[in-house]
Amino acid sequence: MSPKRRDGLGAALFILLFTLYFLSSSGGFHIVDEVSLFAVTESVAKRGAFDTNIIAWTQWVNSPGEVLGAFGPTGDVYSKKGPALALLAVPLYVLAWAIPGVGLIQATLLYNALVTSLTALLLMRWALRLGYRRRVALAVALSFGLGTLAWPYATHYFGEPTSALCLVGAGYALTLWRADGRSRWALAAGLALAGMIATVTAHAVLIPIFLGCALWDGGRHWRRPDRPSAVACLIPLAVAVVGLAAYNWARFGNPLQTGYHFEAGEGWTTPLWRGLWGLLFSPYRGLIWYTPLSVGAVLAWRAFWREHRNEAALIAGVTTTVIVLYSLWWMWWGGFAWGPRFLVPLCPFLALALAPWWARLFAGRMTSWGKVGFLGLIGLSALVQVLAVIANYAQYEIELRDIYPTDWSNPLRYGPPDLYNPLHSPILGQIHLLARDLRGSADLFWLRPDAIVWGVPLGGAIVLALAGFALWRAARERSARRWLPVLMVAFLLWSGYALTEASHDPRFGRPGEGYRAALNAIEERARPGDVIVTVAPYHYHVPMDHYRGKLPIYGYAQESPVHRETARVLSRLLGRPRNVWFITGGLPPADPSNGIERWLAERAYKAGDEWFDDFRLVRFLTPASKMTPVSVEDAVFGNAIGLAGAAVGPATVAPGDGIRIILGWVAARPLTIDYVVFAQLLDKSGKLVAQQDSPPAGGYRPTSSWAPGEPVEDHIGVGIPADLPPGDYALIVGIYDPTTGARLPVSTGGDFVTLGRVKVARNVGHP
């Protein structure tokens, strides 16, 4: 077979599958596990870090055994997922980051479409190497790409497709090594196995199976590897082990700590029979329902064994080990997922086992009934995958939780729903969702409740037709190479257009509105070293998709009181001079459930507060290293509120920085009005140049709640405009009634108290 023909066939196969995967993607996350991995990719790409602080709130929403990570020594959150996917996707993220207007999520989520298409291509090459004809090899690849769980998971951001690629890569490389003994194939196998354990460390149990099948001669004898091949294979594995240990050390200070909570119930604790039933046969997660061709793979394996004993032994060994391994896992069903997620890496092997049946079919040696049964099984498998990608299966998963509620008194005992009732199968659930509300349940980025972007499916259909024609020619031993330029141009144009449309999905915010407007404001005003803290857990995808700055984001939910891990991180953030940009979504100021805002209001200095639709942006100044006490001569406001003390810092500030003010209040009598404190900066002519108005303690200590004689400490900040000319400015404070705007008179005269003068100068060090 000529390389030219092989190249044409492979390119057409890759384009067809990638186009189909892109066309059937949602353009967003389905499960929070994906978000955890994406957060690692984002941190590595932007800041060279590994944390998942942007979704720190996920540490408290589930039972200890279900949280997505663990806290490091400094209180940062780290994912428990294997790092391979997160690291390998960094180049794709960086490329999207460099292109204005491209959604970072939509572009990066194409990673698994690329990986799964490459896996199909590699699987086809493997089948060709085993001596199968082009049509058979192509049928094997398409069976994998269209008839197994590989299709729906090509649209997700899980590590399983990477595992599948590594398994196929290792098996193919070892087949090549057995043929000619070159050490480069041993190196390729070692790299693939290294990627396998870097994706899922537990898959290290598969290494002896791969090496054993490579050295077995198919009978009673074993092949002894030469030293160069052994070294070439083992070096990548050693590097992977050392790398994983270093990764764990950098996160947790312990090379053996992975982030899994074995002490809290995670582990291999499920009875084997229960897990096997669930993974293979249950209506909820049974492999035979989600990939019906797996039944054919089991039946065809015997014929495959007669033709290729080493590869058949590899398929049997890996498949059995993976199924048993995850049958014992405490959450063998994989949480919110489509089908048996943990068995996705086995899909290429299931497809490869079908090769003898495809050869028999194309040679006309299959009976009519056998042909109908085999093709019916393949068609049914493909139909199940179509159902998976059209509707959002997470909607039905939520409905199942209502039918089979969790025992929250002991959530670790929570088992998966629908183990035995076929009427509650998620596959049937997809049909129910589509019949009930096609647009509302659709999971395609171009089929939205508010619009259908017809250009995407129409353009995709053209690319698929061209790719299908090229495959048809190549499969019939005709050259498809001259059609490739047309196919490539059509593919690239459509991909760019589709990515642009996916990036404009209104679910991720509209330009210049809401959350995105708040992020734009931060980008315009922030300085290096600043941080962003959010309490908008239902909108985490907006900054992930559109924030192109490098400031770290710490994402929390409403906490009251604040968790000790949160307080530890916030204390660290306040330990150096900076701005803390605080964003909330759908919460009013001083909300009692928003303990984080209260924590910041009591310890930092609020210097700005503005709304962007339903999102609020608050600027907090961290404490200054030195505060200067101010004599206020026991000033009393409105014969009701005494100013017992004050401190200001720093005395000299730079444009764009801020002034910190501590005020000590005491109420002389009960108050019925919630007054507002103002702080202003005035130039020599008395003109207002900067100000900040805020209820005491950011609204968490309203004046109507003060007890007479009770001391109340209030922090307030005044942001200095970046274009403010250098010079001396007067700093004043006062109190007014927000309903009338009337200021309270001061016992010392006037309606404000002067706290002193502040010097604004350039090239000032941090306070």
N, C-alpha and C positions, 0 to 999 in steps of 0.2 A: 504494500500500500504506500503510495507516494506521500511525502510530507505535505505537498500542496493540497491534496484531497483531504488529508487529515485536518489541516488548518481550516479549510473551508467548512468542514463538518462541525468542528469544534466551535468556531466563531458563530456559526448560525445557531447552534444549540445554546450557547451562552446568551446570545441576544434574545432568543425566543423566551427562555426561562426568566431572565432578568426583567424583560418587558412585562411579562405576565405577573411576576411578583410585585413589581412597582405599580402596575395597574390595579392590583388587588390589595394594595396596602391601605391602611387607614391614615397614615401620616402622623400618628401619635401613639402614645403608650396605651397598653391594655391593663397591665398589672404593675404594681408598685415595685416588684423585683426588677423590672426593666429600668425604672427610674433610678434605682440604686446603682446599677451598673453604668448608666449614662452619667450620673453624678461623678463617678470616678473618672470617666473619660474627660468630662468637662474640667475637673480639677487638675488633671495631668496636663491637658492641653493649655490651659490658661495660666496655671500657677506652679506647675511642676510638683503638685501635692497629690495626696491620695484620698483626702477626706470626702465625706458625703454630707458635710454640714448643711448644705442647701436643703436637705430633707431630714434634718435632725428630728423633726416631729414624729417620724415613723418609729422612733425608738420606744414610744409610749402608747401607740395605738393598738398593739396586739399583746398577746401573752408573751412571756419571756422567750418561749421557744419559737415564736413566730417573727420576732423583730428581725430587721434586715441587716443588722450590723452590731457593732459593739463600740464602747467608748475607749479611746486611747488614754494614756496617762495624763494628758492635758485637757481632757474633756471633749476632744474632737470625736466625731462619729466616723467610723470606717465600715465599708461594706464587707459582708462575710462571703461574697461571691468570689470565685476565682478571677484573677486579674487579666487573663489572656484577652478576652473579648474587649474589655475596657481599654487595654493598651493598644491592641491591634487596630482599633477604630479611631485612634487619635489622629492619624494622617487625614482621614476623611473629615473629621471634625475641623481640623485646622484649615483644610481646603475650603470648607463651607464658611468658616469664620472669616476668611480672606475675601469672600465674595459678598458685597453688600446686597441686602435684600433676601438672601437665601436663608431659609429657616434652619437653624442648627439641628433641631430635632429631626426634621424631615430628611435632611441630607444624611445625617449620621445613621438613621434607621435603615438606610439602604445597605448598610454593612452586611447584614445577613442575607439580603438578596444577592449581593456579590458572592458571599461565601457559599451559599447553597447552589448557585449557578456554577461556581468553580468545582464544587463537590460532584455535581452531575457530570461535568466535563471530565474530571479525573476518573470517575466511575466508568464512563464510556471508554476511556483509554485503558483502564484496567481490564475491562471485558475484551477489548481488542487484543490486548497482550496475552490473554488466556486462550486466544485462537478463535473467538467468535467473530462472525461476519459483521459488516458495518450495520446492517439493519438490526441485527440482534443487539449489538452494543448500544445503538441509539435507542432501541426499545427499552433496554435496561435503564438507561439514563433517564428517559422520559417517565418510566414507571416510578422511579425514585422522585423525580422532580414534580410530578403532577399527581401521583397516586398515593403518596404517603404524607405523614405529618410534616415532612420537610417543607411543603408548600405554605401552610399557615405560619409556621415558625420562621420562614424566610421574611415575614412581614413584622416580626417581633424583634426585641433587643435582649434575647436570652443567649446564654453561652452554648446551648445544645447544638446549634448548627456548626459552631466552631469545633466542638467535639467530633461531630460527624465528619467534617473535613479532615481532622487529624487522624481519625480511625481509618478512613479510606486512604489517606496519604501514606500512613504507615504500612497498611496491607499491600498497597500497590508497590511501594518501594521495596518491600521485602520480597515480593514476587520477582521484581527485576533483579534483586541481589542474588536470589537463588539461581537465576538464569545465567548470569555472567560473573558473579562474585566481586564486582567492582565496589570499592569502599565508598564511592560517592552515593550509591544507593543505600548503604548502611547509614551514612550520614543523614540522608534524607529521612530514613525511617526514624533515626534518633531525634531529629528535629520535630517530626510529627508527633512522636510519643511525648516529647517534652512539652509541646503545645497542648497535648491531651491532658497532662497532669496540671499544667498551669491554668487550664480552664476548669477542670474538676479534679481536685487532688485525690479524691477517692478512686478515680479511674487508674491510679497507679497499680491496682490489683490486676489490671489487664496486661501489664508489661510482660510478665512471664508467659502469658498465652501467645502474644505476638512473637516473642523470641523463640518459644518452644516450637510453634508452627513453622517458623523460618528454618529451624535446624532439623526438623523431622524430615526423613526421606520418604515418608508415606508407608513405611513398613516397620521393620524392627531396628533399624539403624538410625544413627543421628549424625548430622554433619557437624564437623568441628570448624568454627569460624576462624579465619586468619586474623592475625593480630591487628593489621590496619583497619579491617572492617569492625572488629570489636571495639577498638578505641574510637573510631568515627561514630559509632552508634551510642557509646556510653558517654562521650563528652557532652553532647547536648543535654542528656538526662541529668548529668551532674550539675551543669550550669543551671538547669531549671530548678533543681532541688535547692541549690545555694541561693538562687534568685528569689524563690518563694520564702526561704528562711529570712533573707534580708528584707523582703517586703513586709513580712510579719513583724520583724524587729523594728522597722521604721514606723509602723503603725501602733504596735502594742508594747514594744520593748521586750518581746518574747518571741523567739523564732518559731515556737510551736503553737502560738496562739493564732487562730485563724478568724476569730469573730463568731464562730458558732457557739451556741450556748448548751453544751452537753450537760452541764450541771443543772440546767433548767428543764431538761426533758428531751432535747434534741438527741438523736442517736438511732441506732439500729435496734429498735424495741418492738416493732410490729411482729406478731406471729406470722411465720412464713406462709402458711396456707391463706391467711386473710389478704396479705399483700399480693400473692400470686393471683388469687381470684380477682382482686380489684384491678390489677394492671393488665390482666389478659382477657378477662371475661365479663367484668361488671358492666352494666349499662352506663355507669358514670365515667369510667376511665379505661374500659377494656380495649386492648389493642386490636382485637379482631373486629370491633365495630368502627374504630377510628381509622384503621388501615386494613380493610378486608383482604387485600392482596397478601397479607401476612399468612393467611391460611394456605394460599397457593405456595408461598415461599417454603413453608414447612413441608408440604407435600413434594415440592420440586427439589428439595435439598438432597434427597437420595440420589437423584440423577446427577446433580452437581457433584456429589461425593465421588461417583464413579469416574467423572472426568477430571476433577481437580481436588485431590484429597487434602492437600495442604490448605488451600483456600477454604474448602468446606469445613475442615477442622477449625480453622480460624473463626469462621462464621458461627459455628456451633458453640465454640468456647466463649467467644466474646458475648454472644447473645444470651447464653445461659447465665454467665456471670453477672451481666448488667441487670438482667431481670431479677435474679436472686438478690443482688445487692440492694436494689431499690424496693423490692418486696419487703425487706426488713426495715427500711427507713421509716422513721416515725410518721413522716408526712409523705407517704409513698405517692399520693395523688398529686403532689406538686402545688397545692394551694389553688388559687384561681388560675386556671389554665385551660387549654383545649386538649383533651385527651391525655394520655400518659406522657406528659412532657419529658420525663426522664428517659424515655425510650426513643426519643428522636434520634440520638446517635446511631441506633441500630437500623434505621431506615435504609441506608445504602446497602447494607448487607442483605436485607430482605429482598431488595430489588435485584441484587446480583445473583441470588439463589434462583431467581426465575429464568436465568439465561438459557438453561437447557429446554425449558418449555417454549420460550420464544424461538429458539432454533428449530424445534420440532414444528411449531406453527408455521414459520416461514418456509420450511421445507415441504410442507403439505403432508406431514406424517402424524398430524393430530386428528382424532376422530371429530365428526361434526359436533357431537355432544360435548366433547372435551374442549373444542374451540369455543363453543357458545359459553360453556362454564368459565373458561379461563378469561376470555374477553369480558364477560359479564362481571367477573370479579375485579378486573382492572377498571372497568367503567364505573362500578359502584364505589371503588376506592377514590377515583377522581371526583365523583359526585359529592362524597363526604367532604373532601377538601374544598370544593366550591362553596358548599354550605358554610364551612368554617370561616372563609374569608369575606363572604358577602355580609353576614350579620355579625353584630358585636356580641360574642358569646358571653361576655361579662354580665350583660343584662340578665340573661337566664340564670347565670350562677347566683346572682343576687336573689332571684325569685326562688331558687332552690333552698337558699338559706331561710326563707320564710316558711317553706314547707317542712324543712328539717332544721329546726333552730338549734343553735349552739347552747350547750350547757356552760354558761359563763361562770358558774361557781367553780368550775375546774376546766378551763378551756383546753388544757393539754389533753384531756380525754376526748376532745372533739374529734369525731370521725367524719369522713366524707359522706355527703348525702347520696341517696339514690344508688345504693350498692346492688339492689335486687329488683327494683321496679322499672321495667323497660319503658313504661309510659312517661317516666320522668327523665329519660335519656337526654343529655344536652344536644345530641344530634337532632332528635325530634324537637327539642326546644328551639333550635335554629329555624325550623320550619314554622313553628308557632310565632316566633318573633316576626318573621318576614310576612306571614299571612296577616298578622295583626296590624303592623305598621312598617311598611317597607322602607319609607324614607327615614323614619325615626330610629329604626334598628340597623340601618345600613352602616357598614364599616369600611366604606371606600372613600378616600379623600376627595374624590371628584363628585360623589353623590351625597350632597349635603341637604339638611332639612330646608335650607333657604334657597338653594340653587343647585343646578346640575351643570357641571363644567363639561359640556359635550365635546369640546376639542380634545380632551384627554382620552376618552375611550375611542373616539373616531381615529385619532392619530395613532393610538396604540394598536388598533385593529389593522391599520396599514402596515405597521412594523411587524406585527405577528404574521400577517399574510406573506410578506417578503421573506421573513425568516423561515416560515413553514415551507415556502417554495424552494428556498435554498437547501433546507434539510431533505426535502423530497428528492431533489436532484442528487444530492450527495449520497443519500441512502441507496439510490439506484445505480451507484458506481459511476455517476456522471459528475463532472467538475462543477463545483458551486463557487469557485474562486472569482470568476468574473462578475458574479452578482454581489460580491461582498462590498465593493465601494458604494453601490447604491444603498445596500442594506445598512452600512455603517453610517452614512450621512443621514438617512431617515431616522435611525436609532438615536444618534446624537442630538439631532434637532428636536425630536419628540421628548427625549429625556430632559433636556434643558427646559423645554416648555412645561412639561409635567411637574418638574421640581419647582418652577416658578409659581405655578398654580397651587401646588401643595403648600408652599411657603406663605401664601396669602389666606390660609384658612382662618376665618374669624374666631374660631375656638381659641386661638392663641393670641387674641387681642388685636385691636385695630391700630394702625399707625397713628401716633399722636393722641391716643385716647387712653384713659384709665391707667392701668399698671404700666403699660409701655411708655406713657407720657411721664410717669413718675421716674422710671428708669432713665429716660432721656434727660430729665432734670438733674439727676444724680451725675450723669456723665458730663454735663456742662459745668457742674460746680465742684465735683469731688477732687480730692488731691490724692496723690500716692500715699498709701498707708491707711486710707479710710476703709471702713467696712460697711456692709449692708446687713441689717437684721430685719427679718420679715415675720409677720404673723398673718399669713395668707395661705394656709396649707392647701386650699382647694384651687389655688392658682399658681402652684409651683412651676407649671409647664411654661408660663409666660416668660419669666426671666431665662429659663433654660433654653427657650427657643430664640429669643430676640436680644437678650442682654449681651453686648459684645465687649463690655468693659472687663477689666481684670480684677476688680474688687471682689474679695471673698464674700459669699452670701451665707448667712446663718438663718436657716428657715425653721421656725417654731410654730406651734399652735397655741391656743389659749391655755395658759397655765396659771393657776392660782391655788396655792402658792407656787412659786417658781421651783422647778425641780433643782436638786442640788447640782446636777451636771450642767444644767443651763446656767445657774448662778456662777459656776466655776468658769465657764467660757466667757460670760459677760464681764466678770471681774477681770479676766485677762485682757479683754478688749479695752476696758477702761484704764488699763495700766500704762498706757502711753498716749501722748497728745494726738488726737485725731478727731475726725467727724464720724459719728455713728449715724448712718442714714437708716431710719426706721420706717418700714412700710407696713400698713395694715390693709386688709381687704374686707369690706362689709362690716366694720366695727366702728362704733362711735368713739370719740375721745373719752379717755378715762373709763373705759368699760371695765366693770368689776372683774370680769373673767380674764381680762388681759393683764395678767400679772407681770409680764415682761415689760410692758410700757410703764407700769407702776415702779418696777425695779429700777428702770433707767431714769424715770422722773425723780426718784428719790436720791440718786447717786450721781447722775450726770446733769447737764444743763441744757434745757430745751431752748434752741435758738431759731427755730423755724417750724411752721405748722401750716400745711396747705393741702387742699383736696384736688384730686384728679378723678372726677366722676365719683365712683364708689371707693376709691383708693386714697389713702391719706399718707403723706410723706412728712415725717418729722425729722428735723435735724437736731441731734444731740451733740454737745461738746463734751469731751471727756474731761475729768478733773485736771486742774492746773497743779503744777508741782509746788507752787507757793501762792497763797492768798493773803492779801493785805487787809487787816482789820480797818474798819471805817467807823468813826465816831458819828453817831446819829442823834445824839442829845435827847434820847427818849422821845422821839417824835411820835405823836399820836394822830391817827387819821380818823376824821369824823367822830372824834370823842369816843371811838369804839375799838380801834385796832392800834396797838402800840408796836412800833418798830424797835425792838429791844437790842438789836445788833445787826451788823452787816460786814461782809468781807468781799473784796473785789480782786480779781486776778486774771491775767497779768496786767501790770501797769503800762506796758508797751506791747502793742500788737501790730501785726502786719495786715495789710489789706487782704481780705478773703478769710481771715482767721476769725476769732470771736472772743468776747469778754465773758467771764464766768462771775456770777454774783450769788452770794449766799445771804439770805435774809432771815432774820429771826423775828417771828410775829407772836404777839400775845393779845388775845381778845379780852377787853375790859368787861364785856357783858355779852349775853347771848345775841347771836346775829341771825337774822331771818333772810338776808340777801346773800347770794353767792357772788362776791365781788371778784374782779379781775385785777391782777397786778400788771403794771406796765413798766418797762425799762426802756429808756431812750438815750440816744447819743446825739448831742447838739453841737453844731459848730459855733464859732465865736460870735456869729450874729444871732444865735438862737434857733437856727434852722435845723429841722429834724433831718438826720442823715441815716439813722438806723434805729430799729426798735424791735421789741418783742413783747407781746401781750399774752398772758397765760393765767388761768386760775392757779392758786397755790398748789405746788407739787404736781403740776400738770393736770389738775382737776381731781386728783385723788384725795386731796384734803380741802374740800370746799369750805368756805368760811362759815356756812350755816351749820357745819358739824363741829366747829371749835367749841370747846368748853372754856368758860372764863378762867383765865390764869394759866391755861395749858400752853406750853411753848410749842410752836410749830416752825420747823425748819423748811425753808423754801429755796429751791434752786432755780435760777433763770439765766439764760444766756442771750447775748446780743451778737448776732452775726455781723461782721464788718464787711461791707460791700467790697468786691475785688477792685473796683475803680475809685475807691475813696482816696482823695489826696492826702498825703502825709500832713500831720499837724496835731495840735492839741484839741481835744473835744471834751465837753462836759457830759458826765454820766448821771442821769436822774432816774428816780423810781417814784411810783405813785400807785394809787388805787382808784378804780372807778366802778360805777354801777353799770353792768352790761346792758340793762334794759333801757337806761336813759342816756348813757354815755357821760353822765356827770361825775367829775372827779371829787373825791373826798378831800375836804380841807385839812391842812396839817396844822397842828398846834403851834409849830414854830413859824407859821406864816406861809401863805401860798398853798398850792395843791400838789406839790411834789417835794422830794428831798434830794439834794445833790449829794452823790456819793464820792465826788472827786472828779479829777480830770484823767483822761486816758490819752496816751500818746500813740498815734498811728505812724509807723515808720516802716520803710521797706527793709528787707534783709534782716528780719528779726528771727531769732531762733525760736524753737518750739517752747511754749510755756511750760 
